[in-house]
Amino acid sequence: MTEENKDNVCPNKMSAFNSHRTITDIESVRPEEIIDFIPDAIFAIDLSGKVIAWNRAMEELTGTLGKDILGKGNYEHALPIYGARRPTLVDLVLKPDAKLKLNIRI
């Protein structure tokens, strides 16, 4: 690596992520920024069933803004997807012994 480009190790990837960031401050990136950067629709719930992450792709897919769903429980994450409060596959992962009625259709 030459002296002139050692500070700019991967300019294309960094500029795609966030043009004003440098490699030295990448450790200051918040998890929400990383999740929003992922092009796939992603949401996460905590162990109590409250929505803790809802990225931009999920907003585009469902039409529900993250600010409107973050922190909500009671199967709120299922409403924009199924139109009803109901357990989803993630609920079964969190409670594998629970007898959840999922009604999954493939």
N, C-alpha and C positions, 0 to 999 in steps of 0.2 A: 504494500500500500504506500502510495507516495505521500509525502508530507502535505501537499496541497489538498488532497481529498480525504485525509483521515478524519476530519471533523464532519464530513458529509458522506458517511459510509453508505447509506441507502437513501438517496434523496427522493426517488420516486415513491417508495413505500411511505416515507414520512410525509411527503406532501399530500399523498392520497389520504392519509389519516388526519392530519391537521397541519396546515402549512406553516403556522407560526410556532410549532413545537420543534425542539431540537432533540437529538438523541440523549443529551445530558439531562433533560428534564422529563423524559418519558416516564420516570418513576412517579411523577406527580399526577399522572393521568388517573382520573376517577373511574371506577368500574362502570358507571353509567355511560361514560363516553365510549368505552370499549364496546359495550353492548349496543349502543346506538350505531356504531360504525359497522356492525355485522349486518350484511344485507338480508339475512333470513329473519323471519318473524320469530321473536323470542319473548317469552314471559316467564316469570318465576314467582313461586309462592313460598312463603316460609312454612315452618312446621305447624303453625296454627291455621294455615290456609289463606293468609293475607297476601295480596299481590305486592311483591317487592321490586319487580322489574317488568318493564313493558317498553320495548324498543320502538323506534320509528317505523320499522317494517311492520310491526304488529299494529301500530296506529293506522298505517296505510291499508293493511289487510282488513281490519275490523271497522275502521272509522271511529274508533274510540281513542281519545287522547290519553296518554299515560297519566297526566295530572288528574284526570277524572277517575282513574281506576286504582292508582297506587294507594296502598294502605287499606283497601277494602277486602273483606272476607266473604263468608257465606256463599261460596261458589260464584262470586261476582265475575271471576275470570271466564266462566262459561257463558255468560249472557251474550257478549258480542259474537261468540262463535256459534252457539247452539240456539240462542234465543230463549234460553231457560236456565235457571239455576239448577245445576246438576253436577255430580262428580265427573271428573275427567280422568284420563290416564295418569296424570301427575298425582292425583289424589290417591290412586291405588299404589303408586310408588311410595308415597309418604306413609300410607297405612296398609301394608300388604296383607295384614290379617283381617282387615275390615271386610264386611260383606257389602260391597258397594254395587249398586245397580248401574252399570255403565251403558248398556245398550249400544255397544260399538258395532257399527255396520261397516263392512269392508266391501 
